[in-house]
Amino acid sequence: MFITLVSEFAAFLVKDEHSIEELLAHVVETTLQPLQATSAFISELNNENQVKYVSQYGFKQSTIDPYSTLHNLQDRYPITDAIRERSTVWINTLPKWPDEYELLKALPYENGEKSFICFPIEKRGTPVSVFGIFCEPVIQPDAEIDTFLKSIGNLLSLYIYRNIDLQPHLRRVSTKKTIEANGISHAKLTERQRVILRMMSEGRTNSAIGVILGYSESTIRQETIKIFAILECNGRREASQLYLENLSHTPDFK
């Protein structure tokens, strides 16, 4: 059943151009109906290490008004946990939130659903957004459902982020130096440095990269210095251009 639903969702995506609101409506009304989903939302991780609300479907305004639309990644919320831990968060105690979410305990969810599930949406292996759904019944953690939801998340990622590579200012670097012109081999970069370079090219700060990868900001700073030396470039913008123009489509960086 789940395989059929994933296939049908993929077919829906390729039929036409859709807004995020239309995507969420289809997911709630059709794709996730076996879970009795009633509402869904997407929030995005920005370059200031904040998870910011983007769009939703199915919520009453009175239900969402008490809740903040912006959360610091370091604070304890289900959506921040999903991004930091890169895993699905299952909650089936609504209308009460679990004790570990102190910032939510004073805000019981009063829309009638019993379960909340959220998971990260990744772009090139990096968590960039979080997708959350509310469901009427109690839904226990289940490997098959988890795989199903992540398949939907992967399709959403491909659709939403397919034309989003970088902020425009990172594409307009005056120097035209390239990897080939300088005889530099990206193979000199370690796996961790490759991941950091990719995330750097997405406009993320050292602090944001450190939180996502689980390293201190100092460690990330030292690695960026090594990256600049290996690539023989003069900073983040030039390294980002080198990555985008020469490395982003190579197997080691996908």
Secondary structure, DSSP 8 states (H G I E B T S, - for coil): -HHHHHHHHHHHHHHS---HHHHHHHIIIIITGGGTEEEEEEEEE-TTSEEEEEEEES--HHHHTTS-SEEETTS--HHHHHHHHTS-EEE--TTS--TT-HHHHTS---SS--EEEEEEEEETTEEEEEEEEEESS-----HHHHHHHHHHHHHHHHHHHTT----GGGG--S----HHHHT--GGGS-HHHHHHHHHHHTT--HHHHHHHHT--HHHHHHHHHHHHHHHT-SSHHHHHHHIIIIITTSGGG-
